[in-house]
Amino acid sequence: MKQSRLFPETIKETPKDEVSVNASLLIRAGFIDKVSAGIYTYLPLGLRVLHNIQTIIREEMDAISAQELLMPALHPKELWEKTGRWNDPGAEVMFQFEARGREYGLGWTHEEVVTSLAKKYIHSYKDLPLALYQIQDKFRNEARAKSGILRGREFNMKDLYSFHASEADLERYYEQAMEAYHRIFERVGLAALVVEASGGAFAPYSHEYQVATPHGEDIIYTCYQCNRHQNKEIVKDAACPDCGKERKQEKAIEVGNIFKLGTRFSSAFSFTFIDEAGKRAPVLMGCYGIGPSRVMGAIAEVHNDQQGLVWPQSIAPFSVHLLQLGTEVEVAEQSLVWYDKLTHAGISVLWDDRDMRAGEKFADSDLIGIPHRLVISKKTGEQAELKARHAKDTELLTLAEGVARLSHAR
C-alpha cells in the first residue's frame, strides 16, 4: 500500500474534545474518526487492526468447537418482554423505538435472540452441547460516552453462547472458554488478569478479563502471589482471601467477561430438552464476551510512548513501514524493489512514497506505530536501515537479509 494513496493523513494536533489516550492517538494517527460521542468510523488503518483482532478471536473460538453465525441487531420488543428486560433495564441501556406500528430495540446483547433461536433446533440431549458465536456491532445507550472506543454507544462485540444438558458439561466448557480467552489476550499482546466479579442476576459470580493500567475505568484488588484478583464491587476486605496478605488496588480496563447463565433465559423461554431418562429438563447456558473494538482501544492505551502507538506484531495494520527518503530515481527504484520482494514474501508493507521531509516521515511512522521500519535513501544504496518500533538501535540489511528477518518476525 502506498502511503500517498492512504486515507486520511495524520493529524498533528491532539483533538480538543478527547480526553482518553486511545481516542487521541487513534484519531491523530488516522485509525478512527469521531462522528459523535461514543460513535466512531473505523478508517482503513483502524479497520485492518480490528480485522486482525477478530481473526485471532475467530481462530480461538473455532478451536473450542464454537460455530459462527450472525444475528440481527434489530430486536422485536416481544423477545425482551419474555425476560422482563424490555423494561428493566429498558431504555436506560437499550435504544428503543416504534416503526410501522411495532416496537423494536437495538441489540446491546443477544441472549434473548439466541435462546429463541436455539429452542427451535434443540430438542434432545443428543443435540447438546452446542456453542454459537457471532462478531457484530452492538448498541448501548451510554449516559456518558467519554472513553473513546473503550465505551461506545456503538461497538464491536464477539459474544459466544453455549448450551448444555448438565452442570458438569457447562463447567467443562466454561474451563475451555477460559483457556481460549487466555490464548486470545496473549496473542493480541495484552496481559489480561482473570478477575472475579459479581454475576448480577445470572449467577453468584462471573469472571472478567482486566488489563491493569493507570487509565483504567475499573478498580480491582490484585494479589500476584496467589493470582487471585477481584473487582472492587465484591471486595469486603483488602486482604487476599487465599494468603491473607494485603492486596494492591489498581485501575484496569475490562476487555472480556464470561459467566454462567444457568437457566435464567431457558426458563423464560420454556426452553427444555428430553434427557437420557426420557424426562424434560431445562437447558443450561453460558455466555462469553469479548469486545474487539474495546480490545483495540485497550491496546492503544497500554502500547504507546511519547511519539505514538506501538502495535504488537500480531494485530498491527502492516508488518513493515517502508520509508523512501528522497525522490531520486535510484531511491524510488530501490524502494520499489524492496516493496515488491517483501509483498511477494507475504509481508504486509505500508510504503511511504510521499514527497516530504525525512523528519515528517519519521514522526508519522512513530505515530502510526507499525512494528518495523525500513529506511531507503541515497546513503543506504541497495541496502535498507531496519529499526523496530520499540527499539533505538538500527542495522543495515541486504534485501535477502531483510526478507528473511521480517518473514521470521511475522
C-alpha positions as CSV (number, residue, x, y, z in Angstrom):
1,M,0.0,0.0,0.0
2,K,1.4,3.4,-1.0
3,Q,1.0,5.9,1.8
4,S,0.4,8.7,-0.8
5,R,-2.9,6.9,-1.5
6,L,-3.8,6.1,2.1
7,F,-6.9,7.8,3.5
8,P,-6.6,10.0,5.6
9,E,-3.4,11.9,6.5
10,T,-2.3,12.0,10.1
11,I,-3.3,14.9,12.4
12,K,-0.6,17.0,14.2
13,E,-2.8,18.4,16.9
14,T,-4.4,16.4,19.7
15,P,-8.3,16.5,19.4
16,K,-9.6,19.1,21.9
17,D,-12.7,17.1,22.9
18,E,-10.9,13.8,23.5
19,V,-9.6,13.1,27.0
20,S,-8.8,9.4,26.6
21,V,-5.4,8.2,25.4
22,N,-6.8,5.7,23.0
23,A,-9.1,8.2,21.1
24,S,-6.4,10.9,21.0
25,L,-3.8,8.6,19.5
26,L,-6.1,6.7,17.2
27,I,-7.6,9.9,15.7
28,R,-4.2,11.6,15.3
29,A,-2.7,8.5,13.6
30,G,-5.7,8.1,11.2
31,F,-7.2,4.9,12.6
32,I,-10.6,6.3,13.6
33,D,-12.8,9.4,13.1
34,K,-15.2,10.7,15.6
35,V,-18.8,11.1,14.3
36,S,-20.4,11.8,17.8
37,A,-19.8,11.0,21.4
38,G,-19.3,7.2,21.5
39,I,-19.7,6.8,17.8
40,Y,-16.6,6.3,15.5
41,T,-15.8,5.5,11.9
42,Y,-13.0,2.9,11.6
43,L,-10.7,4.2,8.9
44,P,-8.6,1.9,6.6
45,L,-5.7,1.6,9.2
46,G,-8.1,1.1,12.1
47,L,-10.2,-1.5,10.2
48,R,-7.1,-3.5,9.4
49,V,-6.3,-3.7,13.1
50,L,-9.9,-4.5,14.0
51,H,-10.0,-7.3,11.4
52,N,-6.7,-8.8,12.8
53,I,-8.1,-8.9,16.3
54,Q,-11.3,-10.5,15.0
55,T,-9.3,-13.1,13.1
56,I,-7.4,-14.2,16.3
57,I,-10.7,-14.4,18.2
58,R,-12.3,-16.5,15.4
59,E,-9.4,-18.9,15.4
60,E,-9.7,-19.5,19.1
61,M,-13.5,-19.8,19.1
62,D,-13.3,-22.3,16.3
63,A,-10.7,-24.2,18.2
64,I,-13.2,-24.9,21.0
65,S,-15.9,-26.1,18.6
66,A,-17.9,-22.9,18.5
67,Q,-19.8,-22.2,15.3
68,E,-20.1,-18.7,13.9
69,L,-23.4,-17.1,12.9
70,L,-24.7,-13.6,12.6
71,M,-27.8,-12.5,14.4
72,P,-29.9,-9.3,13.8
73,A,-29.1,-6.0,15.5
74,L,-32.8,-5.1,15.3
75,H,-34.8,-6.9,18.0
76,P,-38.6,-7.1,18.4
77,K,-40.0,-6.0,21.8
78,E,-41.7,-9.3,22.3
79,L,-38.5,-11.3,22.8
80,W,-37.2,-8.9,25.5
81,E,-40.6,-8.9,27.3
82,K,-40.2,-12.7,27.9
83,T,-37.2,-12.0,30.2
84,G,-38.5,-8.7,31.6
85,R,-35.5,-6.8,30.2
86,W,-37.6,-4.6,27.9
87,N,-38.5,-2.5,30.9
88,D,-35.6,-3.4,33.3
89,P,-33.0,-2.1,32.4
90,G,-35.1,-1.0,29.4
91,A,-34.4,2.3,27.7
92,E,-31.7,3.1,30.3
93,V,-29.4,0.8,28.3
94,M,-31.3,-0.1,25.1
95,F,-32.2,2.2,22.2
96,Q,-35.9,1.6,21.8
97,F,-38.3,3.0,19.2
98,E,-41.5,2.4,17.2
99,A,-41.7,1.7,13.5
100,R,-44.7,0.8,11.4
101,G,-46.8,0.1,14.5
102,R,-44.3,-2.2,16.2
103,E,-41.7,-1.6,18.9
104,Y,-38.1,-2.5,18.4
105,G,-34.8,-2.2,20.2
106,L,-31.2,-2.2,19.0
107,G,-29.3,-5.2,20.5
108,W,-26.8,-4.4,23.2
109,T,-26.6,-8.2,23.9
110,H,-28.2,-11.3,22.3
111,E,-29.3,-13.7,25.0
112,E,-33.0,-13.3,24.0
113,V,-32.4,-13.8,20.3
114,V,-30.0,-16.8,20.6
115,T,-32.2,-18.5,23.2
116,S,-35.2,-18.2,20.9
117,L,-33.1,-19.5,18.0
118,A,-31.7,-22.5,19.9
119,K,-35.1,-23.5,21.2
120,K,-36.2,-24.2,17.6
121,Y,-33.5,-26.7,17.0
122,I,-32.5,-28.3,20.4
123,H,-35.0,-30.9,21.5
124,S,-32.9,-33.8,22.8
125,Y,-29.8,-34.5,24.8
126,K,-28.4,-35.7,21.5
127,D,-28.5,-32.1,20.3
128,L,-26.2,-30.9,23.2
129,P,-23.8,-29.4,23.8
130,L,-23.9,-26.6,21.3
131,A,-21.8,-23.4,21.1
132,L,-22.7,-20.5,18.9
133,Y,-20.9,-17.2,18.5
134,Q,-21.0,-14.0,16.4
135,I,-19.0,-10.9,15.9
136,Q,-21.3,-8.0,15.4
137,D,-21.8,-4.3,16.2
138,K,-24.0,-3.6,19.2
139,F,-25.6,-0.5,20.6
140,R,-25.8,0.7,24.1
141,N,-27.5,3.9,25.4
142,E,-24.5,5.1,27.4
143,A,-25.2,8.0,29.6
144,R,-21.6,9.2,29.4
145,A,-19.6,8.0,26.4
146,K,-16.2,9.6,27.3
147,S,-13.5,7.0,26.9
148,G,-13.0,6.8,23.2
149,I,-13.7,3.3,21.7
150,L,-13.5,1.8,25.2
151,R,-17.1,2.9,26.0
152,G,-19.0,3.5,22.8
153,R,-22.7,3.8,22.0
154,E,-22.0,1.6,19.0
155,F,-19.3,-1.0,19.5
156,N,-18.0,-4.3,18.0
157,M,-18.6,-7.4,20.1
158,K,-17.9,-11.1,20.0
159,D,-20.5,-13.0,22.0
160,L,-20.4,-16.7,22.4
161,Y,-23.3,-18.7,23.9
162,S,-23.1,-22.3,25.0
163,F,-26.0,-24.8,25.7
164,H,-25.6,-27.9,27.9
165,A,-27.5,-30.8,29.4
166,S,-25.7,-30.8,32.8
167,E,-23.8,-28.6,35.2
168,A,-20.7,-30.8,34.7
169,D,-20.8,-30.2,30.9
170,L,-21.3,-26.5,31.4
171,E,-18.3,-26.4,33.8
172,R,-16.2,-28.3,31.3
173,Y,-16.9,-25.9,28.5
174,Y,-16.5,-22.9,30.8
175,E,-12.9,-24.0,31.5
176,Q,-12.3,-24.4,27.8
177,A,-13.5,-20.9,27.2
178,M,-11.3,-19.5,29.9
179,E,-8.3,-21.2,28.3
180,A,-9.3,-19.8,24.9
181,Y,-9.5,-16.3,26.4
182,H,-6.0,-16.6,27.8
183,R,-4.7,-17.5,24.4
184,I,-6.6,-14.6,22.7
185,F,-5.2,-12.0,25.1
186,E,-1.7,-13.4,24.9
187,R,-1.8,-13.3,21.1
188,V,-3.1,-9.7,20.9
189,G,-0.4,-8.5,23.4
190,L,-2.5,-7.8,26.5
191,A,-1.6,-9.0,29.9
192,A,-5.2,-9.6,31.0
193,L,-5.9,-10.7,34.5
194,V,-8.8,-13.1,35.4
195,V,-10.8,-11.1,37.9
196,E,-13.7,-12.4,40.0
197,A,-16.8,-10.2,39.8
198,S,-20.4,-10.1,40.6
199,G,-22.6,-12.4,38.5
200,G,-25.5,-10.0,38.7
201,A,-28.9,-11.5,38.1
202,F,-27.4,-14.6,36.4
203,A,-25.0,-16.3,38.8
204,P,-23.2,-15.9,42.1
205,Y,-20.1,-14.7,40.3
206,S,-18.6,-14.0,36.9
207,H,-15.0,-13.7,35.6
208,E,-13.8,-10.5,34.0
209,Y,-10.6,-10.1,32.0
210,Q,-9.0,-6.9,33.1
211,V,-5.8,-5.1,31.9
212,A,-4.2,-3.1,34.6
213,T,-3.4,0.5,33.6
214,P,-3.4,3.9,35.3
215,H,-6.0,5.0,32.7
216,G,-8.5,2.2,33.5
217,E,-12.2,2.8,34.4
218,D,-12.5,-0.1,36.9
219,I,-10.9,-0.7,40.3
220,I,-9.5,-4.2,41.0
221,Y,-7.8,-5.8,44.0
222,T,-4.8,-7.8,42.9
223,C,-2.7,-10.5,44.6
224,Y,0.0,-11.6,42.2
225,Q,1.4,-14.1,44.7
226,C,-1.8,-16.2,44.7
227,N,-3.0,-14.9,41.3
228,R,-6.4,-14.1,42.9
229,H,-7.9,-10.9,41.7
230,Q,-11.3,-9.4,42.4
231,N,-13.3,-6.5,41.3
232,K,-13.9,-3.8,43.9
233,E,-17.6,-4.4,43.7
234,I,-17.3,-7.7,45.5
235,V,-14.4,-6.9,47.9
236,K,-15.2,-6.8,51.6
237,D,-11.7,-6.9,52.9
238,A,-8.4,-5.7,51.4
239,A,-6.7,-8.9,52.5
240,C,-6.3,-11.7,49.9
241,P,-8.9,-14.4,50.6
242,D,-6.2,-17.1,49.9
243,C,-3.0,-15.9,51.5
244,G,-4.3,-13.2,53.8
245,K,-1.8,-10.6,52.6
246,E,-3.0,-7.1,51.8
247,R,-3.8,-6.7,48.1
248,K,-2.8,-3.9,45.7
249,Q,-5.6,-1.7,44.4
250,E,-5.2,-0.9,40.7
251,K,-7.1,0.7,37.9
252,A,-8.0,-1.5,35.0
253,I,-9.8,-1.8,31.6
254,E,-12.2,-4.7,31.2
255,V,-11.7,-6.4,27.9
256,G,-13.8,-9.5,28.3
257,N,-16.1,-11.3,30.6
258,I,-17.6,-14.8,31.0
259,F,-20.4,-16.1,33.2
260,K,-22.8,-19.0,33.6
261,L,-26.3,-18.1,32.7
262,G,-27.7,-21.3,34.1
263,T,-31.5,-21.5,33.4
264,R,-32.1,-17.7,33.6
265,F,-33.0,-17.5,29.9
266,S,-34.1,-21.0,29.1
267,S,-36.7,-20.8,31.8
268,A,-38.0,-17.5,30.5
269,F,-38.5,-19.1,27.0
270,S,-39.7,-22.5,28.4
271,F,-36.6,-24.0,26.6
272,T,-36.3,-27.6,27.6
273,F,-34.9,-30.9,26.2
274,I,-35.5,-34.6,26.6
275,D,-32.7,-36.1,28.8
276,E,-31.4,-39.6,28.6
277,A,-34.0,-40.8,31.1
278,G,-36.8,-39.5,28.8
279,K,-37.6,-36.6,31.1
280,R,-37.8,-32.9,30.3
281,A,-35.2,-30.7,31.8
282,P,-34.2,-27.0,31.3
283,V,-31.2,-26.3,29.1
284,L,-28.2,-24.8,30.9
285,M,-26.4,-21.8,29.2
286,G,-23.1,-20.0,29.4
287,C,-22.2,-16.6,28.0
288,Y,-18.7,-15.4,26.9
289,G,-18.0,-11.9,25.6
290,I,-15.0,-10.0,24.2
291,G,-15.2,-6.6,22.5
292,P,-12.8,-6.4,19.6
293,S,-13.2,-2.6,19.4
294,R,-12.6,-2.4,23.2
295,V,-9.5,-4.7,22.8
296,M,-8.2,-2.3,20.2
297,G,-8.7,0.7,22.5
298,A,-7.0,-1.1,25.4
299,I,-4.0,-2.0,23.2
300,A,-3.7,1.7,22.2
301,E,-3.9,2.7,25.9
302,V,-1.1,0.4,27.0
303,H,1.1,0.1,23.9
304,N,2.3,3.6,23.3
305,D,5.0,6.1,24.1
306,Q,5.6,9.8,23.7
307,Q,5.9,9.5,20.0
308,G,2.7,7.5,19.3
309,L,1.3,4.0,19.0
310,V,3.4,0.8,19.4
311,W,1.3,-2.0,17.9
312,P,2.0,-5.7,18.7
313,Q,3.1,-7.6,15.6
314,S,0.0,-9.9,15.7
315,I,-2.6,-7.1,15.2
316,A,-0.7,-4.3,13.5
317,P,-2.2,-2.8,10.4
318,F,1.0,-3.6,8.5
319,S,4.2,-5.5,9.4
320,V,6.6,-3.0,7.9
321,H,6.7,0.7,7.3
322,L,8.9,1.3,4.3
323,L,10.2,4.9,4.2
324,Q,11.6,6.3,1.0
325,L,13.8,9.3,1.7
326,G,14.2,11.4,-1.3
327,T,12.7,11.4,-4.8
328,E,15.8,10.5,-6.8
329,V,15.2,7.8,-9.4
330,E,17.6,5.4,-7.9
331,V,16.0,5.7,-4.4
332,A,12.5,5.3,-5.9
333,E,13.6,2.2,-7.9
334,Q,15.3,0.6,-4.9
335,S,12.2,1.3,-2.8
336,L,10.0,-0.5,-5.4
337,V,12.4,-3.5,-5.4
338,W,12.1,-3.8,-1.7
339,Y,8.4,-3.3,-1.7
340,D,7.8,-6.0,-4.4
341,K,10.1,-8.6,-2.7
342,L,8.5,-8.1,0.7
343,T,4.9,-8.2,-0.5
344,H,5.7,-11.3,-2.7
345,A,7.0,-12.9,0.5
346,G,3.7,-12.4,2.2
347,I,4.8,-9.4,4.3
348,S,2.4,-6.5,4.5
349,V,4.0,-3.2,3.8
350,L,3.0,0.4,4.0
351,W,5.3,2.3,1.6
352,D,5.8,5.9,2.4
353,D,6.4,7.2,-1.1
354,R,5.4,10.8,-0.3
355,D,7.5,13.8,-1.2
356,M,8.1,15.0,2.3
357,R,10.9,15.9,4.6
358,A,12.6,13.0,6.5
359,G,11.6,14.3,9.9
360,E,7.9,14.4,9.0
361,K,8.1,10.8,7.7
362,F,9.8,9.6,10.9
363,A,7.3,11.4,13.1
364,D,4.3,9.9,11.1
365,S,5.9,6.4,11.3
366,D,6.3,6.7,15.1
367,L,2.8,8.0,15.5
368,I,1.2,5.2,13.4
369,G,3.3,2.6,15.3
370,I,3.9,-0.2,12.7
371,P,6.3,-2.8,14.3
372,H,9.2,-2.5,11.9
373,R,10.6,0.4,9.9
374,L,12.8,0.2,6.8
375,V,14.5,3.3,5.5
376,I,15.9,3.6,2.0
377,S,17.9,6.6,0.9
378,K,20.9,7.5,-1.2
379,K,23.0,6.7,1.8
380,T,21.7,3.1,2.2
381,G,22.2,2.3,-1.5
382,E,20.8,-1.2,-2.3
383,Q,20.5,-1.9,1.5
384,A,17.9,-0.7,3.9
385,E,18.1,0.5,7.5
386,L,15.9,-1.6,9.8
387,K,14.6,-0.4,13.1
388,A,12.0,-2.0,15.4
389,R,9.3,0.5,16.6
390,H,10.1,-0.2,20.3
391,A,13.9,-0.1,19.9
392,K,16.5,2.5,19.5
393,D,19.2,0.6,17.5
394,T,19.2,0.3,13.7
395,E,21.0,-2.0,11.4
396,L,21.8,-2.2,7.7
397,L,20.5,-5.2,5.8
398,T,20.7,-6.6,2.3
399,L,17.4,-7.3,0.6
400,A,17.8,-11.1,1.2
401,E,18.6,-10.5,4.8
402,G,15.6,-8.1,5.2
403,V,13.1,-10.5,3.7
404,A,14.4,-13.4,5.9
405,R,14.4,-11.3,9.0
406,L,10.9,-9.8,8.5
407,S,9.4,-13.2,7.4
408,H,10.6,-14.7,10.7
409,A,9.2,-11.7,12.7
410,R,5.6,-12.2,11.5
